[in-house]
Amino acid sequence: MSKDNCTAEVKIRLTADEKNKLKQLSDAAELTMSEMIRATIFSEEKLVFLVQGADIAAAMFQIRKDLDALRREGVIPASEIDRLQNAIDNVGTKLHAIRERLSDLHDEDKEADDND
């Protein structure tokens, strides 16, 4: 949801630890803290995917680094490493496409309101 569509404001009080946890979770999901709060309230299933998707992306990055190290060491033939890296890239592309579809957390809510 773009910031322009958000017209109401709510202030909440959090402990420093709660704010830090909110910041960590929103960073992991690549969301602002406001988007994270809205996602938690209105789009729980999407939020789970966004957080887990970030974990998957981090794991894929580490696998690519490990494959690069194996290439340098000559442990695995370069053609096999290329094949594996292409497969990882394909998964990354699919995850990115899913994330893009979920990035506007309230499109469905807005469409429902528009149809009422």
N, C-alpha and C positions, 0 to 999 in steps of 0.2 A: 504494500500500500504506500503510495507516495505521501510525503509529509503534507502536501497541499490538501489532501483529502481529510486529514485529521483536524477537526475543528474544535473538539472538546478537549479539555485538559483536566487531569486528575493528579494531585500530588500525593505521594505516599511516603511514610517514614520507614526507614530500614536501619538496622544496625550496620556497622561498618562491615561485619562479616557477611551479612545478607547481601549488601551491595556488592562486595567482592565476588560472592558466589554468582550473583546475577550477571555481573560483568564477565566472569569466566565462561558461564554457559552461553551468553549472547555472543561472545567472541568465538567460541567453538562452533556455533551455528552460523557465524558470519552475519549476525543481525545486530541492530542497535538494541539498547536495553528496552526501549519502548516497544520495538517490534517483538522482542522476546516475551514481554509481558502480555501483549495482545495475542501472540501465538499460543502462549500457555493457556490463556483463558478461552480463546475461540478456535484454536486449531491444533489440538493436542497431538493427533496422529502426524500431522505435517512437521511439527516441532521435533518429534522423535526421529523422523527421517533426517531432518536437517542436522541434528546433533550427531547422529550415527554416520551420516554422509561425510561430515567433517572428519570423523575418526577413520573412516574408510579411505578418504583422500590422503590423510597423513600416513596410513599404512602403505598405500600404493607408492607414495613418494619414497618411503624407506626402501621398499622393494626395488624401485628403480635405482636408488643409490647403491644397493647391494649388487644388482646386476652390472652396474658400471664398474664396480670394484672387481667383480669376477671377469669382466671383459679385459680390464687392464692386466690382471694376473694370468689370463689365458687359460683359466680353469674350464670354461665352457666355450664351445665354438661360437664365434661371433654371430653366425646365422641363427643359432638357437636363442641367443640373447636378443637379437633383433626381433625374432618372432614373439618372445615373451614380452618385450617392451611394447610392441605393437598391440598385443592383447591388453596390456595394462592401459595403454592410451585409449583404446576403444571403451573400456570400462569407465575410464575417467570422463570421456566425452558423454557417455550415457548418464553418469551421475550428474554432470554439469547440466545436461538438458532437463533432468528431473528437477534439480534445484531451481533452475530458471522458471519452470512451470509452477513451483511452489513459492517462489520468492514474493509474490504479492499475496500475502496471507489472507486477504479479505475479498478477493475478487468474487468468490462465490457468494459471500454475504451481500456485497454491493449489487450483484446481478439479481439476487433474490429481492432486495429492496426495490430495485428498479422495476421488477415485474409485478410488484404488489399494487 
